[in-house]
Amino acid sequence: MVATCIKVLAPLHSRLTSSLSSGQTMSGAVYGLEVGGVRLVVGAAGQQQEAGDKRRELELINEMLPCGVEPMGVFGLGCRAEELIPLVQQLPPITLPSEIPMVL
């Protein structure tokens, strides 16, 4: 299996990076589309997590996105990857069965 290239739009990358550097803890869904074997992450929607908050709920905004832009995975700032597993389980089915949700 060939690894798929993932690209995050620069403005989104900047916002996520600045949130991380300011010490915020947040998690949510990433949205995008695949073009020519490249997965383009064009948006994200998440919630800030309070200290000690173990319950994580995914906020999906599918109905507000253009056709073709879909939830592709989840992201987490200031948390461990295993803490994102409950969010991955809340994702709607991906349109292509061969696709694996991404965790950023």
N, CA, C and O atoms as CSV, one atom per row, in Angstrom:
chain,resi,resn,atom,element,x,y,z
A,1,MET,N,N,0.844,-1.189,0.000
A,1,MET,CA,C,0.000,0.000,0.000
A,1,MET,C,C,0.886,1.249,0.000
A,1,MET,O,O,1.797,1.369,0.820
A,2,VAL,N,N,0.621,2.155,-0.904
A,2,VAL,CA,C,1.388,3.391,-1.022
A,2,VAL,C,C,0.812,4.428,-0.063
A,2,VAL,O,O,-0.403,4.611,0.002
A,3,ALA,N,N,1.673,5.095,0.668
A,3,ALA,CA,C,1.228,6.130,1.597
A,3,ALA,C,C,0.669,7.308,0.820
A,3,ALA,O,O,1.243,7.730,-0.184
A,4,THR,N,N,-0.438,7.830,1.281
A,4,THR,CA,C,-1.060,8.982,0.662
A,4,THR,C,C,-0.449,10.252,1.235
A,4,THR,O,O,-0.180,10.334,2.434
A,5,CYS,N,N,-0.237,11.216,0.397
A,5,CYS,CA,C,0.274,12.515,0.830
A,5,CYS,C,C,-0.864,13.312,1.462
A,5,CYS,O,O,-1.981,13.327,0.944
A,6,ILE,N,N,-0.579,13.970,2.574
A,6,ILE,CA,C,-1.566,14.805,3.257
A,6,ILE,C,C,-1.030,16.219,3.306
A,6,ILE,O,O,0.104,16.452,3.725
A,7,LYS,N,N,-1.861,17.170,2.872
A,7,LYS,CA,C,-1.480,18.582,2.932
A,7,LYS,C,C,-2.550,19.350,3.700
A,7,LYS,O,O,-3.747,19.137,3.504
A,8,VAL,N,N,-2.103,20.241,4.571
A,8,VAL,CA,C,-2.995,21.097,5.350
A,8,VAL,C,C,-2.834,22.509,4.826
A,8,VAL,O,O,-1.713,22.998,4.689
A,9,LEU,N,N,-3.950,23.175,4.531
A,9,LEU,CA,C,-3.867,24.556,4.044
A,9,LEU,C,C,-3.126,25.433,5.054
A,9,LEU,O,O,-3.302,25.286,6.263
A,10,ALA,N,N,-2.307,26.333,4.553
A,10,ALA,CA,C,-1.447,27.167,5.393
A,10,ALA,C,C,-2.215,27.954,6.462
A,10,ALA,O,O,-1.778,27.961,7.612
A,11,PRO,N,N,-3.339,28.619,6.144
A,11,PRO,CA,C,-4.042,29.369,7.198
A,11,PRO,C,C,-4.548,28.465,8.328
A,11,PRO,O,O,-4.499,28.841,9.499
A,12,LEU,N,N,-5.025,27.293,7.974
A,12,LEU,CA,C,-5.490,26.349,8.992
A,12,LEU,C,C,-4.312,25.860,9.829
A,12,LEU,O,O,-4.408,25.781,11.054
A,13,HIS,N,N,-3.217,25.536,9.180
A,13,HIS,CA,C,-2.007,25.097,9.893
A,13,HIS,C,C,-1.549,26.176,10.866
A,13,HIS,O,O,-1.186,25.870,12.002
A,14,SER,N,N,-1.563,27.423,10.439
A,14,SER,CA,C,-1.146,28.537,11.307
A,14,SER,C,C,-2.046,28.670,12.529
A,14,SER,O,O,-1.563,28.864,13.644
A,15,ARG,N,N,-3.374,28.563,12.314
A,15,ARG,CA,C,-4.312,28.682,13.443
A,15,ARG,C,C,-4.124,27.542,14.437
A,15,ARG,O,O,-4.129,27.766,15.647
A,16,LEU,N,N,-3.960,26.321,13.933
A,16,LEU,CA,C,-3.771,25.182,14.831
A,16,LEU,C,C,-2.446,25.284,15.573
A,16,LEU,O,O,-2.378,24.987,16.765
A,17,THR,N,N,-1.396,25.700,14.876
A,17,THR,CA,C,-0.081,25.836,15.497
A,17,THR,C,C,-0.098,26.915,16.575
A,17,THR,O,O,0.490,26.729,17.641
A,18,SER,N,N,-0.765,28.041,16.314
A,18,SER,CA,C,-0.806,29.111,17.327
A,18,SER,C,C,-1.626,28.681,18.539
A,18,SER,O,O,-1.296,29.044,19.668
A,19,SER,N,N,-2.694,27.912,18.317
A,19,SER,CA,C,-3.475,27.395,19.452
A,19,SER,C,C,-2.641,26.457,20.296
A,19,SER,O,O,-2.715,26.496,21.525
A,20,LEU,N,N,-1.847,25.614,19.655
A,20,LEU,CA,C,-0.989,24.681,20.377
A,20,LEU,C,C,0.075,25.429,21.174
A,20,LEU,O,O,0.327,25.103,22.334
A,21,SER,N,N,0.706,26.437,20.553
A,21,SER,CA,C,1.771,27.167,21.240
A,21,SER,C,C,1.237,28.012,22.394
A,21,SER,O,O,1.988,28.347,23.310
A,22,SER,N,N,-0.045,28.360,22.362
A,22,SER,CA,C,-0.619,29.125,23.468
A,22,SER,C,C,-1.073,28.215,24.612
A,22,SER,O,O,-1.567,28.691,25.635
A,23,GLY,N,N,-0.899,26.895,24.429
A,23,GLY,CA,C,-1.215,25.966,25.505
A,23,GLY,C,C,-2.649,25.489,25.529
A,23,GLY,O,O,-3.056,24.829,26.485
A,24,GLN,N,N,-3.423,25.797,24.516
A,24,GLN,CA,C,-4.810,25.339,24.479
A,24,GLN,C,C,-4.874,23.834,24.249
A,24,GLN,O,O,-4.053,23.267,23.528
A,25,THR,N,N,-5.851,23.203,24.866
A,25,THR,CA,C,-6.133,21.796,24.633
A,25,THR,C,C,-7.466,21.725,23.914
A,25,THR,O,O,-8.500,22.122,24.451
A,26,MET,N,N,-7.430,21.213,22.691
A,26,MET,CA,C,-8.671,21.109,21.934
A,26,MET,C,C,-8.620,19.905,21.014
A,26,MET,O,O,-7.549,19.379,20.712
A,27,SER,N,N,-9.792,19.480,20.573
A,27,SER,CA,C,-9.875,18.354,19.651
A,27,SER,C,C,-11.128,18.528,18.806
A,27,SER,O,O,-12.052,19.253,19.172
A,28,GLY,N,N,-11.136,17.840,17.655
A,28,GLY,CA,C,-12.287,17.937,16.773
A,28,GLY,C,C,-12.057,17.197,15.477
A,28,GLY,O,O,-11.184,16.335,15.384
A,29,ALA,N,N,-12.845,17.540,14.481
A,29,ALA,CA,C,-12.799,16.878,13.182
A,29,ALA,C,C,-12.057,17.737,12.166
A,29,ALA,O,O,-12.102,18.966,12.220
A,30,VAL,N,N,-11.372,17.067,11.235
A,30,VAL,CA,C,-10.756,17.762,10.102
A,30,VAL,C,C,-11.543,17.398,8.847
A,30,VAL,O,O,-12.038,16.280,8.706
A,31,TYR,N,N,-11.646,18.361,7.945
A,31,TYR,CA,C,-12.452,18.216,6.735
A,31,TYR,C,C,-11.591,18.456,5.513
A,31,TYR,O,O,-10.653,19.254,5.538
A,32,GLY,N,N,-11.920,17.760,4.453
A,32,GLY,CA,C,-11.160,17.960,3.234
A,32,GLY,C,C,-11.647,17.091,2.104
A,32,GLY,O,O,-12.767,16.582,2.117
A,33,LEU,N,N,-10.781,16.935,1.127
A,33,LEU,CA,C,-11.087,16.144,-0.053
A,33,LEU,C,C,-9.795,15.564,-0.590
A,33,LEU,O,O,-8.703,16.001,-0.228
A,34,GLU,N,N,-9.932,14.579,-1.455
A,34,GLU,CA,C,-8.754,13.972,-2.062
A,34,GLU,C,C,-8.711,14.335,-3.533
A,34,GLU,O,O,-9.702,14.195,-4.250
A,35,VAL,N,N,-7.554,14.803,-3.975
A,35,VAL,CA,C,-7.350,15.190,-5.374
A,35,VAL,C,C,-6.049,14.558,-5.841
A,35,VAL,O,O,-4.980,14.862,-5.311
A,36,GLY,N,N,-6.135,13.696,-6.811
A,36,GLY,CA,C,-4.938,13.084,-7.377
A,36,GLY,C,C,-4.074,12.355,-6.375
A,36,GLY,O,O,-2.847,12.422,-6.460
A,37,GLY,N,N,-4.673,11.663,-5.434
A,37,GLY,CA,C,-3.913,10.926,-4.436
A,37,GLY,C,C,-3.405,11.764,-3.279
A,37,GLY,O,O,-2.716,11.248,-2.399
A,38,VAL,N,N,-3.730,13.043,-3.266
A,38,VAL,CA,C,-3.315,13.936,-2.179
A,38,VAL,C,C,-4.546,14.289,-1.354
A,38,VAL,O,O,-5.546,14.771,-1.885
A,39,ARG,N,N,-4.461,14.045,-0.064
A,39,ARG,CA,C,-5.564,14.406,0.831
A,39,ARG,C,C,-5.344,15.846,1.298
A,39,ARG,O,O,-4.369,16.142,1.988
A,40,LEU,N,N,-6.255,16.728,0.915
A,40,LEU,CA,C,-6.165,18.151,1.257
A,40,LEU,C,C,-7.067,18.451,2.443
A,40,LEU,O,O,-8.286,18.307,2.344
A,41,VAL,N,N,-6.493,18.862,3.551
A,41,VAL,CA,C,-7.266,19.257,4.723
A,41,VAL,C,C,-7.536,20.747,4.586
A,41,VAL,O,O,-6.614,21.562,4.609
A,42,VAL,N,N,-8.815,21.093,4.441
A,42,VAL,CA,C,-9.180,22.489,4.178
A,42,VAL,C,C,-9.887,23.154,5.354
A,42,VAL,O,O,-10.098,24.367,5.340
A,43,GLY,N,N,-10.254,22.382,6.364
A,43,GLY,CA,C,-10.951,22.972,7.496
A,43,GLY,C,C,-10.932,22.065,8.705
A,43,GLY,O,O,-10.619,20.878,8.610
A,44,ALA,N,N,-11.273,22.643,9.843
A,44,ALA,CA,C,-11.359,21.892,11.089
A,44,ALA,C,C,-12.394,22.550,11.982
A,44,ALA,O,O,-12.588,23.765,11.942
A,45,ALA,N,N,-13.051,21.739,12.779
A,45,ALA,CA,C,-14.001,22.256,13.768
A,45,ALA,C,C,-13.770,21.482,15.052
A,45,ALA,O,O,-13.784,20.251,15.060
A,46,GLY,N,N,-13.558,22.207,16.131
A,46,GLY,CA,C,-13.280,21.529,17.386
A,46,GLY,C,C,-13.752,22.318,18.576
A,46,GLY,O,O,-14.294,23.417,18.458
A,47,GLN,N,N,-13.531,21.728,19.714
A,47,GLN,CA,C,-13.924,22.339,20.975
A,47,GLN,C,C,-12.738,22.337,21.916
A,47,GLN,O,O,-11.936,21.404,21.936
A,48,GLN,N,N,-12.646,23.397,22.690
A,48,GLN,CA,C,-11.597,23.470,23.695
A,48,GLN,C,C,-11.951,22.514,24.824
A,48,GLN,O,O,-13.110,22.421,25.228
A,49,GLN,N,N,-10.950,21.806,25.333
A,49,GLN,CA,C,-11.159,20.830,26.401
A,49,GLN,C,C,-10.750,21.444,27.735
A,49,GLN,O,O,-9.700,22.076,27.850
A,50,GLU,N,N,-11.587,21.247,28.723
A,50,GLU,CA,C,-11.267,21.704,30.074
A,50,GLU,C,C,-10.345,20.691,30.735
A,50,GLU,O,O,-10.367,19.511,30.386
A,51,ALA,N,N,-9.544,21.135,31.675
A,51,ALA,CA,C,-8.625,20.246,32.394
A,51,ALA,C,C,-9.415,19.147,33.096
A,51,ALA,O,O,-10.387,19.419,33.800
A,52,GLY,N,N,-8.989,17.912,32.897
A,52,GLY,CA,C,-9.646,16.778,33.536
A,52,GLY,C,C,-10.904,16.297,32.842
A,52,GLY,O,O,-11.529,15.341,33.300
A,53,ASP,N,N,-11.293,16.939,31.746
A,53,ASP,CA,C,-12.492,16.540,31.015
A,53,ASP,C,C,-12.177,15.293,30.188
A,53,ASP,O,O,-11.451,15.370,29.196
A,54,LYS,N,N,-12.715,14.160,30.589
A,54,LYS,CA,C,-12.436,12.896,29.902
A,54,LYS,C,C,-13.423,12.635,28.768
A,54,LYS,O,O,-13.120,11.869,27.854
A,55,ARG,N,N,-14.578,13.250,28.812
A,55,ARG,CA,C,-15.599,13.012,27.792
A,55,ARG,C,C,-15.326,13.897,26.593
A,55,ARG,O,O,-15.284,15.122,26.707
A,56,ARG,N,N,-15.143,13.273,25.454
A,56,ARG,CA,C,-14.883,14.019,24.224
A,56,ARG,C,C,-16.001,13.717,23.242
A,56,ARG,O,O,-16.347,12.561,23.001
A,57,GLU,N,N,-16.551,14.772,22.688
A,57,GLU,CA,C,-17.632,14.609,21.733
A,57,GLU,C,C,-17.269,15.336,20.450
A,57,GLU,O,O,-16.780,16.465,20.476
A,58,LEU,N,N,-17.515,14.676,19.337
A,58,LEU,CA,C,-17.163,15.227,18.043
A,58,LEU,C,C,-18.282,16.120,17.536
A,58,LEU,O,O,-19.442,15.710,17.498
A,59,GLU,N,N,-17.938,17.333,17.148
A,59,GLU,CA,C,-18.897,18.277,16.586
A,59,GLU,C,C,-18.721,18.268,15.069
A,59,GLU,O,O,-17.702,18.718,14.545
A,60,LEU,N,N,-19.730,17.747,14.377
A,60,LEU,CA,C,-19.653,17.654,12.916
A,60,LEU,C,C,-20.417,18.807,12.277
A,60,LEU,O,O,-21.494,19.183,12.739
A,61,ILE,N,N,-19.848,19.363,11.211
A,61,ILE,CA,C,-20.484,20.496,10.523
A,61,ILE,C,C,-20.700,20.181,9.040
A,61,ILE,O,O,-20.646,21.078,8.198
A,62,ASN,N,N,-20.941,18.916,8.725
A,62,ASN,CA,C,-21.090,18.482,7.326
A,62,ASN,C,C,-22.075,19.329,6.541
A,62,ASN,O,O,-21.802,19.693,5.397
A,63,GLU,N,N,-23.218,19.648,7.139
A,63,GLU,CA,C,-24.268,20.350,6.414
A,63,GLU,C,C,-23.875,21.776,6.024
A,63,GLU,O,O,-24.554,22.392,5.203
A,64,MET,N,N,-22.810,22.303,6.587
A,64,MET,CA,C,-22.385,23.668,6.279
A,64,MET,C,C,-21.229,23.708,5.285
A,64,MET,O,O,-20.709,24.783,4.985
A,65,LEU,N,N,-20.823,22.547,4.772
A,65,LEU,CA,C,-19.668,22.476,3.876
A,65,LEU,C,C,-20.109,22.210,2.438
A,65,LEU,O,O,-21.160,21.612,2.208
A,66,PRO,N,N,-19.309,22.654,1.478
A,66,PRO,CA,C,-19.649,22.378,0.076
A,66,PRO,C,C,-19.613,20.877,-0.212
A,66,PRO,O,O,-18.933,20.110,0.470
A,67,CYS,N,N,-20.348,20.487,-1.220
A,67,CYS,CA,C,-20.375,19.092,-1.642
A,67,CYS,C,C,-18.954,18.631,-1.977
A,67,CYS,O,O,-18.216,19.345,-2.656
A,68,GLY,N,N,-18.574,17.457,-1.510
A,68,GLY,CA,C,-17.247,16.915,-1.778
A,68,GLY,C,C,-16.267,17.109,-0.645
A,68,GLY,O,O,-15.277,16.382,-0.556
A,69,VAL,N,N,-16.518,18.080,0.229
A,69,VAL,CA,C,-15.664,18.284,1.404
A,69,VAL,C,C,-16.294,17.481,2.539
A,69,VAL,O,O,-17.432,17.731,2.935
A,70,GLU,N,N,-15.538,16.517,3.054
A,70,GLU,CA,C,-16.083,15.583,4.032
A,70,GLU,C,C,-15.172,15.463,5.243
A,70,GLU,O,O,-14.001,15.838,5.183
A,71,PRO,N,N,-15.713,14.935,6.356
A,71,PRO,CA,C,-14.844,14.648,7.498
A,71,PRO,C,C,-13.823,13.591,7.086
A,71,PRO,O,O,-14.187,12.543,6.554
A,72,MET,N,N,-12.555,13.867,7.333
A,72,MET,CA,C,-11.477,12.953,6.933
A,72,MET,C,C,-10.793,12.321,8.126
A,72,MET,O,O,-10.071,11.334,7.981
A,73,GLY,N,N,-11.014,12.880,9.298
A,73,GLY,CA,C,-10.340,12.378,10.478
A,73,GLY,C,C,-10.514,13.331,11.641
A,73,GLY,O,O,-11.434,14.148,11.662
A,74,VAL,N,N,-9.621,13.215,12.607
A,74,VAL,CA,C,-9.707,14.033,13.811
A,74,VAL,C,C,-8.353,14.679,14.105
A,74,VAL,O,O,-7.320,14.245,13.595
A,75,PHE,N,N,-8.378,15.715,14.929
A,75,PHE,CA,C,-7.139,16.356,15.371
A,75,PHE,C,C,-7.197,16.545,16.872
A,75,PHE,O,O,-8.275,16.583,17.465
A,76,GLY,N,N,-6.045,16.662,17.472
A,76,GLY,CA,C,-5.967,16.934,18.894
A,76,GLY,C,C,-4.767,17.813,19.181
A,76,GLY,O,O,-3.670,17.558,18.684
A,77,LEU,N,N,-4.970,18.835,19.970
A,77,LEU,CA,C,-3.888,19.730,20.406
A,77,LEU,C,C,-3.745,19.583,21.909
A,77,LEU,O,O,-4.708,19.762,22.655
A,78,GLY,N,N,-2.542,19.256,22.347
A,78,GLY,CA,C,-2.299,19.130,23.778
A,78,GLY,C,C,-2.857,17.852,24.380
A,78,GLY,O,O,-3.092,17.788,25.587
A,79,CYS,N,N,-3.070,16.840,23.560
A,79,CYS,CA,C,-3.551,15.561,24.087
A,79,CYS,C,C,-2.814,14.420,23.395
A,79,CYS,O,O,-2.137,14.623,22.387
A,80,ARG,N,N,-2.953,13.223,23.946
A,80,ARG,CA,C,-2.287,12.058,23.382
A,80,ARG,C,C,-3.159,11.437,22.292
A,80,ARG,O,O,-4.381,11.591,22.299
A,81,ALA,N,N,-2.523,10.738,21.365
A,81,ALA,CA,C,-3.240,10.122,20.240
A,81,ALA,C,C,-4.309,9.149,20.722
A,81,ALA,O,O,-5.391,9.092,20.139
A,82,GLU,N,N,-4.031,8.389,21.768
A,82,GLU,CA,C,-5.025,7.421,22.238
A,82,GLU,C,C,-6.271,8.089,22.810
A,82,GLU,O,O,-7.328,7.463,22.887
A,83,GLU,N,N,-6.157,9.346,23.208
A,83,GLU,CA,C,-7.326,10.087,23.685
A,83,GLU,C,C,-8.273,10.440,22.546
A,83,GLU,O,O,-9.423,10.807,22.784
A,84,LEU,N,N,-7.796,10.332,21.309
A,84,LEU,CA,C,-8.621,10.682,20.142
A,84,LEU,C,C,-9.405,9.503,19.588
A,84,LEU,O,O,-10.233,9.683,18.695
A,85,ILE,N,N,-9.164,8.309,20.094
A,85,ILE,CA,C,-9.861,7.120,19.585
A,85,ILE,C,C,-11.378,7.261,19.696
A,85,ILE,O,O,-12.076,6.920,18.741
A,86,PRO,N,N,-11.930,7.752,20.829
A,86,PRO,CA,C,-13.387,7.923,20.883
A,86,PRO,C,C,-13.918,8.876,19.805
A,86,PRO,O,O,-15.040,8.707,19.328
A,87,LEU,N,N,-13.116,9.874,19.421
A,87,LEU,CA,C,-13.547,10.790,18.357
A,87,LEU,C,C,-13.562,10.093,17.002
A,87,LEU,O,O,-14.485,10.287,16.212
A,88,VAL,N,N,-12.539,9.280,16.731
A,88,VAL,CA,C,-12.492,8.541,15.464
A,88,VAL,C,C,-13.716,7.652,15.351
A,88,VAL,O,O,-14.275,7.509,14.264
A,89,GLN,N,N,-14.139,7.058,16.447
A,89,GLN,CA,C,-15.296,6.171,16.446
A,89,GLN,C,C,-16.597,6.920,16.198
A,89,GLN,O,O,-17.599,6.304,15.833
A,90,GLN,N,N,-16.605,8.237,16.386
A,90,GLN,CA,C,-17.803,9.042,16.145
A,90,GLN,C,C,-17.898,9.575,14.721
A,90,GLN,O,O,-18.919,10.148,14.340
A,91,LEU,N,N,-16.841,9.390,13.929
A,91,LEU,CA,C,-16.864,9.866,12.544
A,91,LEU,C,C,-17.907,9.111,11.736
A,91,LEU,O,O,-18.111,7.916,11.951
A,92,PRO,N,N,-18.571,9.796,10.805
A,92,PRO,CA,C,-19.483,9.078,9.911
A,92,PRO,C,C,-18.668,8.172,8.987
A,92,PRO,O,O,-17.466,8.382,8.824
A,93,PRO,N,N,-19.302,7.173,8.384
A,93,PRO,CA,C,-18.554,6.291,7.477
A,93,PRO,C,C,-17.912,7.101,6.346
A,93,PRO,O,O,-18.537,7.990,5.768
A,94,ILE,N,N,-16.668,6.779,6.047
A,94,ILE,CA,C,-15.955,7.440,4.959
A,94,ILE,C,C,-16.463,6.861,3.643
A,94,ILE,O,O,-16.763,5.669,3.566
A,95,THR,N,N,-16.561,7.688,2.614
A,95,THR,CA,C,-17.183,7.273,1.358
A,95,THR,C,C,-16.453,6.141,0.663
A,95,THR,O,O,-17.093,5.321,0.004
A,96,LEU,N,N,-15.140,6.068,0.787
A,96,LEU,CA,C,-14.384,4.978,0.180
A,96,LEU,C,C,-13.974,3.999,1.271
A,96,LEU,O,O,-13.285,4.383,2.216
A,97,PRO,N,N,-14.392,2.730,1.154
A,97,PRO,CA,C,-14.073,1.767,2.212
A,97,PRO,C,C,-12.579,1.573,2.430
A,97,PRO,O,O,-12.169,1.151,3.511
A,98,SER,N,N,-11.758,1.870,1.430
A,98,SER,CA,C,-10.309,1.692,1.560
A,98,SER,C,C,-9.648,2.820,2.347
A,98,SER,O,O,-8.494,2.684,2.754
A,99,GLU,N,N,-10.343,3.916,2.568
A,99,GLU,CA,C,-9.779,5.060,3.278
A,99,GLU,C,C,-9.741,4.807,4.785
A,99,GLU,O,O,-10.638,4.181,5.350
A,100,ILE,N,N,-8.704,5.299,5.405
A,100,ILE,CA,C,-8.537,5.199,6.844
A,100,ILE,C,C,-8.599,6.619,7.399
A,100,ILE,O,O,-7.920,7.505,6.879
A,101,PRO,N,N,-9.402,6.861,8.451
A,101,PRO,CA,C,-9.448,8.210,9.014
A,101,PRO,C,C,-8.067,8.656,9.493
A,101,PRO,O,O,-7.315,7.863,10.059
A,102,MET,N,N,-7.744,9.908,9.268
A,102,MET,CA,C,-6.464,10.422,9.731
A,102,MET,C,C,-6.581,10.969,11.143
A,102,MET,O,O,-7.636,11.448,11.558
A,103,VAL,N,N,-5.476,10.886,11.870
A,103,VAL,CA,C,-5.383,11.431,13.222
A,103,VAL,C,C,-4.205,12.385,13.216
A,103,VAL,O,O,-3.062,11.975,13.015
A,104,LEU,N,N,-4.492,13.670,13.440
A,104,LEU,CA,C,-3.445,14.695,13.458
A,104,LEU,C,C,-3.233,15.174,14.889
A,104,LEU,O,O,-2.393,16.040,15.133
